[in-house]
Amino acid sequence: MGTAEEIAVLLKRASPAFRLIYTGLSQCGARPGELCRAQIRDVDWQKGRITLAEHKTARKTGKPRVIPIGRNFGQTLQKAIDHRQTGPVFRSPKGEAWTAGNLSSTHRRLRDAAGLPRDLVLYLARHRFGTEALRAGVPLKDVADLMGHASVTTTEMYLHRDVTELASGQDRLPQVWDDAGPAAAI
């Protein structure tokens, strides 16, 4: 999934334009292609959302992709849009719309230049979002909705939990038996 330290090393070498879209990805859980495709006209500040008619699962769901705009993500969007009225929300260093391909290759170039592991790929920002949202106590169904998944089964594949978290879950259960026999709590 990439540690916070690895991501910091990667972003240290990145352009402001790359840091901005990477921050947006980390804050909203959208697919890279979705934020690359987002246009200023898709942003509805009143309703607090970005609505994309064309997206990866449009044929399957028959619905637009709605990306909620929370406070932090909203600040990132405002910085990306600035005073512009039209065009892509996030622009590359050349001022053009990012594509998923050039965003991914930029990530790969930064990763390799920093000597980071090859399995640290751009899409892990999405995985990290799902994992961190769950750790923060966001219900699984809400995480699925935030990520644009029709099923929580898909969302579960994005969640990376470590053994420490699982052990903590064990400790929250009531103790029904100990070495002296039935626990007093029962």
N, C-alpha and C positions, 0 to 999 in steps of 0.2 A: 504494500500500500504506500510505502514511502514514509519515512519519518519526517517530523517537522524540521529537523536539522538538515536533512537531504533537500527538502523543498526550499529551505532558506538559501542553501548553497546554490541551487539551480537558479532561483530568482535573483540572486545577487548579480549574476552575469547578464540578466535579461534586460531587454529594452523596456521603457515605461509602458509601451503599448502591449507587450506580452504580459507584463506583470498585472496590468489592468484586466485583461480578459481572463487570465489564470485566477485572479482574485474573484472575479465574477463567477467562474465555474465552481470555485470552492465554496462560494456563498449560497448558490441556488441549486446545485445538483443537476443542472441541465447537461445535456449531451454537448460535446464541443461543437458539433455541427449546428445545433440549435442556436447557440450564442453567436456563431459565425454568420448564420442566416438572418438573425434578428435585425430588423430595420427600425428606425426611430418611429415610423408610423405604427409599428406593432406594439409600442409601449403606451399603456393606458394608465397614466398617473392617478386619475380619479378612482379607478377600480383596483389599482395596485397590482397590475399584472402585465405580462407580455403575452400576446396571443399569436401563435404561429399556425397558419392554415396548412402550410406544407411542413411536414416533419417525418421522422423515421417511421412512426407507427400510425400515420394518418389513414392508410388503407385498412389496417387491422381494426382500429378503433372507430373510424368514421367521425372523429372529433378533432377539433383543433388542440394543439398543445398549449396549455396555459401554464406559464411560469410565474408564480407569485413573486411580488416585489416586497421583501421585508426591508426593515430599516437599513441594515448594513449593505445589502445588495442594491437598494435604492441609491445609497450614497455613491456606490461604485458606478451605477448607471449614469447618475448625474455628472460624475467626473468624465466618463467616457463620451457622453453626448455633448457636454459643455453647452454652448449656445446654438449648436447646429439644429436645423429644423427638418432635415431630410438626410437620407443615406443610412449606412450601416451603424448600428449602435457601437460596435467595437471595430476600430480600424487598426490595420497593421502599421508598422513604422513608416511605410510608404504612403499612408493615408487611404489605402484601399480596404475593402472588406476582407477580413480574414477568411480563409477557407479552412475546412477541417484538415486538409492535407498540408497546407503551409504552416498551420498552427502546430500540428503534430511533428513536422520535420524541424521546426524551430525548437520545440521541446527536446527532441532527440539530439539536436546539435548542442544545445545547452547542457543536457545531461552528460553527453560524451565528453565535452570540453571540461566539465567539472569532475570527471572520473567517477561518476555515480553508476550504480548497478543498471544493467541493460533492461531489467524488468521494471524499472521506474518509467512507466509510460504515461502519456498525457491523460488517458482515460482513468487513471487511478485517482485523479482529482474528484471524479464522480463517485468512485468507491469510497474515498475518504469522506466525502459529504455524507453518504448514507450511514457509514459507520459512526461518524461523530454525532449525527442527528440522533441516532438510536442511543448512544452513550449519554446524550444530553436529556434523554427521557422523552423524546418525541415518539409517539406511538407508531408502530410499524406501518399501519395503514396510512398514516399521514406522511411518513417517509416515502412510501410508494407513490402517493399522490404528488408529492414535491418532485420526485424523480421522473414522473410521467409514466409510471408503470401501471398497467391494467390489473396486475395481480401482485400480491405480496410475495408470492413464490419467486417471482423474478427479482424483487427487491432483496430477498434473503440471500441471493447469490452475490450481492454487492457488499454484504456486511462481513467485516473481518474482525473477529473477536479473538482475544488471546486467552490462554489458560488461566491467567490471573482473574480476568473478568468472570470466567466460568466458575472458578473456585469461590469467588465472592457471591455468586448466585447460590451456591450450595450453603454458604454460611447464613443466608437470609431465611432459609427454611427452618421451621421449628424442629428441635431435636426430639425425636420420639424414643430413642434408645441410646444409652451410653454404656460404658463398661460395667456399671453396677446394676444394669437392668433397665426397665422402663423409666424414661426421663420424668422428672417431677412436673414438667410443664403440661403433661397430658392428664 
